[in-house]
Amino acid sequence: CTNDKLQSSELIGLWEIKSRQFVNHNSNNELCCEYLEFFSDSNTLDLKGKYSLFSNKKDISGVFQVSGSNQFIDFQLKNDTLKYEFSIDQIEKSLSLQYVKNDSIFNERWIKLN
């Protein structure tokens, strides 16, 4: 639907991980074969949808919501919500995610496949 607010955020689609950097450490891991897919839900007027994170080691799915004027993604887990800051580079078709876990800052870069 062209009036879907999530479609205009350009998140919807399949993304492949390219890097995960631990800011408090000197490592920059090049990764392979981990995918994150965002889907619209039936309500086209909100900024909520479904996601699936999968690789050969994990398969996680749930609900997400975009907040903060398209600056944050809240991933809903069974007993928790994880907040990620995000930005999309339309030229490179890349998604940058930043989050804090155990006092470490993580930066992830994803490339859009479709």
SVG drawing of the C-alpha trace seen along z (x, -y; Angstrom):
<svg xmlns="http://www.w3.org/2000/svg" viewBox="-5 -13 47 36">
<polyline fill="none" stroke="black" stroke-width="0.4" points="0.0,0.0 1.5,-3.4 0.0,-5.1 1.7,-2.7 3.9,-4.8 6.4,-2.1 6.9,-1.9 8.0,-5.5 10.6,-4.8 12.4,-2.6 13.0,0.1 10.6,2.7 12.6,5.4 15.5,7.8 18.9,6.6 22.2,8.5 24.7,7.7 28.0,6.3 29.8,5.3 29.3,5.2 31.7,2.9 32.2,2.7 33.0,-1.0 34.7,-0.4 36.9,2.3 39.3,2.2 37.6,4.9 35.5,4.6 34.0,7.9 33.1,8.6 30.1,10.9 28.3,13.1 25.0,14.8 22.9,12.9 19.7,11.4 17.2,8.9 13.8,8.6 11.1,6.0 7.5,6.5 4.4,4.2 1.5,5.3 -2.2,4.9 -2.4,1.4 -0.9,-1.0 -1.4,-4.1 1.1,-3.3 4.8,-2.7 4.6,0.9 5.5,4.0 7.1,7.4 10.7,8.5 12.7,11.6 16.4,12.0 17.9,15.2 21.2,16.9 22.5,20.4 22.8,19.9 19.5,18.2 16.0,17.5 14.2,14.7 11.0,12.9 8.8,10.4 7.3,7.0 9.0,3.6 8.0,0.0 9.7,-3.1 9.8,-6.1 11.4,-9.4 10.7,-10.9 12.2,-7.8 15.3,-7.8 14.7,-4.7 13.5,-1.1 12.1,0.6 12.4,4.4 9.8,6.2 11.1,9.4 9.3,11.8 10.3,10.0 12.2,7.0 12.3,4.1 15.6,3.2 16.0,-0.3 18.3,-0.9 19.2,-4.2 19.0,-3.9 19.7,-5.8 19.4,-4.8 21.8,-5.8 19.6,-5.9 22.5,-6.1 24.4,-3.1 21.1,-1.4 22.6,-0.7 21.0,-0.6 23.1,-1.7 22.0,-0.5 23.6,-1.6 22.8,-0.2 24.3,0.1 24.6,3.5 26.5,4.3 28.1,0.8 29.5,1.3 28.3,-0.6 27.7,1.5 27.4,0.2 26.0,2.5 25.9,1.9 23.3,3.7 22.9,3.7 19.5,3.9 18.9,6.9 15.3,6.0"/>
</svg>
